[in-house]
Amino acid sequence: MNRIRLTRRFTFEAAHALTHYDGACRHIHGHSYKLEVTIIGTPLNEEQHPKDGMVLDFGDLKTTVNAHVLQPLDHALVLRENSSPALLNVLQEEGHKLLLTAFQPTCENLLLYIKDQLQPHLPAHVQLHSLKLWETENAFGEWYVSDNE
């Protein structure tokens, strides 16, 4: 069996604030995120099939990530759902794009959120191998399925 890993990089803009954090990141601030999604599978071997030789069409991966990960996150303010009700009310009244989470929106937790949003929508013959999320040019987190088996 010849398994191949495919990786596609995505970018998105988002803001967040870390509730009860003891540093500057407790304030609302934004990032230009970079996300790498790596899948693994065996290339299709059906000569007449339009996807012959592919593990997954990069365009199909892009469509899936855009629909289930980027649409909710891009240009959103990600806050914990138990943030200040007064703040949430003002933001919602002004029509800001909010993603309210049950978790602290750290890079680490965003990786787990992305994994949970993506895995159910991948084709059965493809597995999620890893995710890498850059919060800044010099800082990123990684999630690997092999670390969690």
N, C-alpha and C positions, 0 to 999 in steps of 0.2 A: 504494500500500500504506500502510495506517495502522497503524503499530506503536505499541503502548501499553506503558508500564512500569507494573508493579504492585509495591507494596512492602508487606510485612507485618513488623511488629515483634514480637520475641520477647524474653523475659527468662529468665534461668536463673542459678542460684547454682553457683559452682565455686571450688575452691581450687587453688593450684599453688605451685611453688617453682622458682626458676631456678638450676640447677646451675652452680657456679663464678662466679655473678654477684658483683660487688663492692659491692653495696648491700643494703638491707634485704629486697629481694625474693628473696634467696637462702633466706629462711626461709619455711616453709609459711604461706600467708595466703590469704584468700578475697576474692572480688569478687561483686558483683551485676551480672552482665553484661547488656547490652542488645544485641540482634542485629537488624539490618535486612537483610532479603533482598529484593532487587529483581530481578524477572524481566522479560522483554520478549517480546512476540509480537503477533500480529494477532488481534483478536477474531473468534470463531467467527461465521459468517454462515449459519446454518441455522435457519430460522424454527421448525421443529418440535422442534429439539434442546433439551433442558432447560438446556444451558449456552450457548444462543444469546446473542451479544453479549459473551461473556466471553473474555478471554485465558486465564485459569485461575481456577477457583472458589477464592476465598480459603480456604475450608475444606479444599480439596484441598492447597493449598500448606501450610497449617498441619499437616495430617496427615503430609505428606512430611518437613517440617522436624522435627516432633516425633519421628518414627520414626528418622531417620537422623542427626540432629544433637543434639537435646536429650536423648533418652534416654541416650546414652553420656556426655554432659557434665554434665547437671544433677545437682547435689549430689555430684559426683565430685571426687576429688583427682587432678589431672593432673600426672604426674611423668615425667621422662625414664626410659626403661626401664633405663638404666645407673646409676640412683640407688643409694644405699647398699643393698646386699642385706639388711643387718640391719634397716633401716627398712622396706623393702618386705615382708620376712617378718612383722614385727610388725603392720603395717597389714593384710596379707592374713589373718593368723591372727585378727585382731579383726573381720574381715568388713567392712572399709571398702571403699567403692566407689572403685576405682582405674581410671584410664585411663592406661596406660603408653604413651609415645610414643617414636619414634625421634628426635624433635626436641625442642629447647628449647621449653617451652610458653609462649612469649611471645604477646602479642596478635597480632603479625604471623603467626607460625606457626600459631596457632589459626585465623586467617582462611583460610589455605591448606588446613588440615585440613577446615574446614567446607565450603569449595568442593569439595574432593575427595569428601567424603561426600555432598554434595547433587547435584552435576551428573549423575551417572549415573541418578538417580531422577526427574529431571524429564521430563515428556512430551516427545516428539520435536518438537512444534510450539512449544515454549517454550524460551527460552535464559536462562541466568543472566546478568544484566546487571551486578550489583554486590552487594557485601556491606559492611556497616559494623558493626564490633564495638566497643562501648564497654566498656572495662575499668573505668573510673571515670566519675563524672558529667562530668568535664572532659577525659577522654583517650580517644581512639578511633583505630582503624585502619580503612582502607578497601581493598577490592580491587575493581577494575573489569576486566571482560573486555577493554575497549578498550585498556587499558594493557599488555595481555599478548598482543596479536595481532601 
